[in-house]
Amino acid sequence: MNVSPQPIDPVERKAADWVLRHRQGQLSAREQQAFRRWLAADPAHAAAAERADRAWQATGQLKQRPGYVRPPRPSGPGAWLQSLLHAPLLTGSGMAALALGCWLLLAPPFWVQSLGSDYHTGFGETRQITLADGSQVELGSRSLLTLAYDEQTRLVRLTHGEAVFTPAPVTEQERRPFTVQAPGATITARGTRYLVGVGADRDGWVGVLQHRVEVNLVHHELDDMAACALLEQGNSLRFGPKQGLVPLAVSPEELASWQDGRLVLRRETLADAAVRINRYRPGLVLVKGEALRNVRVSAVMRLDNLDDALKHLAVQARARIIELPGLTLIY
């Protein structure tokens, strides 16, 4: 049975072309400026460029491993990306599927976006920030924050990662509301302390540690009543343009446990646990097999020792671990 390959998205094709030429030193000074303009024009461009760059690096690493087989070189536009997506890179044990999964699930853009952010952190790093109005922010691992204060509002944009916000209160002297803008929602303070996290595809999560916040979805297809909520202290929710606002069983304190150097998992699927671990650890953790992905695990892990924590999770799930360059596979 012959299966036609899926067409490559034009943005991904363009990103692959830019990154390949940049990596090979083929861009003139004018083309480098054009590349930077293209990256800044749309967050999707930056995301595609990050994926292409990481895939370029991963391909170089995989070529150093024993058993590498050089595939036939395709021709035509996007040939480099086509070769990555459709050709087997390694022999045995499903290495081609692993390489493809690694490319598809690599971390969202970071190095490009960090250039335009006001504050950013690396893997496992946290940062205490005091803003000009006295508001406090604790920025979590691999996070990006940009300030956009004006005469009407105190707006901060969290485009990656997570942070705990303690806004300075509204007073006679400071009348502007404090709002966090995430890719999928705006969260306006009606209290003093809350956590916001950013996921993929304009989804994320909010947990209220003190008082309350107002959550409003942006770019959604839901009615107005389903797209806004007043979230009280002790509660948390997940937001997204498709699922709307969904209550979370995880407490705000557990969501913010990274402040104490811990990661708390309470009866989470192994797949969800891998997603959370990927926020705090370099490289990518993947879980192979639907049955294994749905195994429930519980743990309290130290963020400075996640390698050992992964081994304990694998034992709990009766699984094994294999390490590849930039990839940890649980199977």
N, C-alpha and C positions, 0 to 999 in steps of 0.2 A: 504494500500500500504506500503510495507516494503522497507526502504531505507538503504542500507548498509553504515556503517560509513566510512568516508574517512580515508585512512591509515595515521598514524602519521609519519611525517618526521623523519628520523633517527637522525638528529641533535637535533630536539626538544625532541625526546625520551631520547637521551643521556643526554641532559641538565636537563630534569626533574629528571632523576635518580641521577645525581650529586647533584642537589640542594636539593632534598628530603633527601638524605643521609647526606649532609652537615648540613642541618637544624636540623636533628635529632641527630647530633653528632656522626655519624657512620663512619666517615672517619679517617683512621689512618694518622700519619704524612706523610708517603710515599704517601698515596692516596691524601692528600691535595696538595702535590707538583704536583702530576699527574693532579689534577683538575686545578691548576694554569697554567700548561703547555698547557692543552687542551683549556683553555680560551684564552691564548695568541697566539695559533696557527692560529686562523682565527677569524676575526670580527664577522662572523655569529655565532660562538660558544658563544661569549660574549653576542650577541643580544639574543640568545635563552635562555641563563642562566638568563639574566635580566628579560625576560618575565616569565620564570618559577618561579623565586623568587618573582616577584610582584604578580603572580597568587597565590602562596603559601600564601603570606600575605593577599591577598584579600579574599581567602577562609576562613582564620581564622577570619577575620572581619565579613564575611557574616554569619558564624555559630553563632554569638552572637545576630543576629537579630531575632525578633519574627517571627514565621512561617517557620523557617528552618526545612527541612525534610532531614534526613540522607539517601542518596541513597544506593542501594545495592552496595557492594564493588566488583568491577571486579577483575579478577585474570590475571596473566601472565605479560610479559614485558610491561612496560609503564602503569601499572594499575592506578597509581596516576594521570597521565595526561589524560588517557581515562576517568576516573571518572569526571575530571573537564570539559572535552569537551562534554561528551555525557549524563551526568546525570543531572536531574533537581535539583537545589540547594534550591530554594525557591518556595513556592506556590503562585499562584495568580499574575495577572498583568504582566505576561511575564518576571518574574524575572530571569528565566533560560536564556532567550535570552539576558538579560542585562548582566548577569555574563559572558556569552560567548563573547559578544561584548567587554566587559571590558578587557578580557584576550587577544582578538585578536588585540585590538587597543591600548594597553598600550604603554607608551613612549619607545623610542629606548634605547639601553643600555647606562647607564651613570656611575653608581658607579664603574663598572669594568674598563671602559675605562679611567675614571678620574685618576685611580692609575698610568697609564703610560703616562699621559699628562704633559706638562710643565706648563700650565695654565688652570684653569677651574673656572666656576662660577655656583652658585646655581640659583634657581627660583627667578626671579625678580632682580637679581644682575647684575651689570655691573662692568667692571674693566678696568682701563687705564694701558696700558703696553708700556714701552719704550724698544725696543730691542737693542742689542749691537751695531748695525750699525746706530742707531738713528731713525729707523722706529717706527711709532706709531701705536698701535692697541687698539681699544676700543671693548672689548669682551662683547657680549650681554648675555642675560639670558640663563642659563643652556647650556653653550658652552664649548667646549674642543679644545685646541690649543696645537700643538706640533711643536717644532723647529727642522729643519733639514738643517741648513746651512752647505755648504761645499765650496770647492774651485771654483766650477763652478756656483753655484746659491745660492740665499738666499731663501730657500724653507721653508714655514710654512704649516702645515697640519691642516685644520679645519675639524674635524670629527663629530662635533655635534654643533647645534646652529647657531649663526651668529656673524659677526664682521665687523667693519669698519676699513679699512686699509689705512694708510697714509705712504707709503714707502719713505725711504730716497732715493733721486734721484741717478741715475747712473752718476758717475763722473770719472775723470781720476784716482782718488784714489780708487773708488768703482765701478768696472766694472760689477759686477755680477747682473743679472736681479733679480727682486723680484717677486716670484711666490707663489700664494696660491693654494694648492692642496686640493680639496674637493673630496668626494668619487666618483663623476661622471665627474669631469672636472678639468682642471688646468686653472687658471686665472693669467695672467702675466701683471704686471703694465706697462703702457705706459703713466702714468700720476701720479697724486698725491693723489687721495682719491676715494675710492670705497668700496661698501658693498658686502659681500658674505654671503649667507645663505645655510644651508644644510637641505635637506628634507629627505624623505624616498626613499629607492630603488635607490640610486645613482642619485637622482635628487636634484635640488636646484635652487638658483636664484642669479643674479648679478645686481647691480645698480651702475652706474657711477656718482659720485658727482662732480668730477673734471677731465677734460681731457679725457682719454680713457684707455681701457684695452683690451687685447686679450684673448678670451675664446676658449678653445679647449676641446672637449669631449674625454673621455677615455672609452675603452671597449664598443664601439658602433658598430652598424651594418649599419651605414650610409656612404655615400661617403665622401671623405675628404672635399669637398666644403660645404657640409651641416653640417659638424661637427666642424666648426671653425667660428669665427666672430670677427670683430673689433668693440667694443661697444663704442659709443661716449658719451660724457657728457650729462646728462639729460635723458638717456635711460636706460631701464632695460630689462632683459630677464629671462626666466626660462629655465633650461637645464635638459636633461635626456637622457638615452641611447635609449629610444624608440621614444620619440617625437622630439628629437634633440634640436635645439635652437629656442625658441618661444618668440617673443616680448611680454612684459607685459605692460598692460595699467597703472599699478601702477607706480608712479614716484619714483626715487631713494630716494627723501626726505621723501616720505611716508613710504617706506620700512625701512628707518633708523629713523623713528619717535620715536622709543624706546629710542634713545639717550636723548630725552627730556622728557622721562617718559610718552609717549603717544602711543596709538595704533590707527591708522587711518584706517577705513573701508569705502570704497567708492563703493557702489553698488556691494558688494560681496555676494555670496551665504552664507546662514547661515552655511552650512557645511564647507565652506572655512574659515568663521569667527571662527568657533570652532577650526579648525586646528591651526589658528594663535594664538588664546587665549591660547591654550594648551602649547605654547612655554614659556609662562610667568607666568603660574599659576599652583600650585600643584594640583594633581588630574586630572581626565579626563573629558572633556566635550564631550558629544555625542548628536547628533540630530537624532531623530527617525522619519522615514517616508520619502520617496523620495520627495514627494511634499513639505514638510517642509524644507528639506535639500536644495531645490532649490530656496527658498524664498530669495529675494535680500534685504540686509540691509546696512545701512550707519550709521556710528557713529565715534566720536572721544572719546576714552576712556582713563582714567587714569590707568596706570599699577598698581598703588597701591590701586585700588578700583575696581578690575575686578568682584567681586561678584555682586556689584550693577549694573555694566555694563551688566552683563549677564541677569539680570532681565529686564533692559531696552530693550535689544535685543529681549527677549521673548515677551514683550509687542508689540514691533514693528512688530514681525512676527505673532502676535496673537496666541502665544503658551503658554504652561505652563512649569514649572520647578519642578523636583523632585530631592532631594539630597539623595544619597546613600554613604556608605563609599568609599571614593576614586573616586566617580563617580557623575557627575551632568548630568542629562538627560533632554533635551529639547524635548517636545513632543506635 
